[in-house]
Amino acid sequence: MKKGIHPKYHDDAKIKCYCGAEMKTGSTQKEMNLEICSQCHPFYTGKKKVMDIAGRVDRFKKMTEKKETIKSTIAKAKAEKSVAAKVKMDKKAKAEKKPVKARAIEPAKKTKK
């Protein structure tokens, strides 16, 4: 191993969990803080525990509500745009429409046999 390029190794590093458990191990960091460890993890304890620390459910609900509002505003805009386009086309068609002049119907010409 090259000297001077590796981090310092601590034989007595402390790992602390929010549940209060402390462990000692070797690491390059002197102290570490954990949210969950083997003593409080539901897989190891068999107890069901809800961990909504950062409000993940609330963030998800806000995100989906925001998407729904965006979709509804886009749909409204498209509907208004299509109605406006139809009205515009109707006005244009009415403006271009010329009155049909009545023509006299001529009798059919007799053909010789």
Secondary structure, DSSP 4 states (H G I P E B T S, - for coil): --TTSSPPPEEEEEEEETTS-EEEEEESSSEEEES--TTT-HHHH-------TT-HHHHHHHHHHHHHHHHHHHHHHHHHHHHHHHHHHHHHHHHHPPPPPP-PPPPPPPPP-
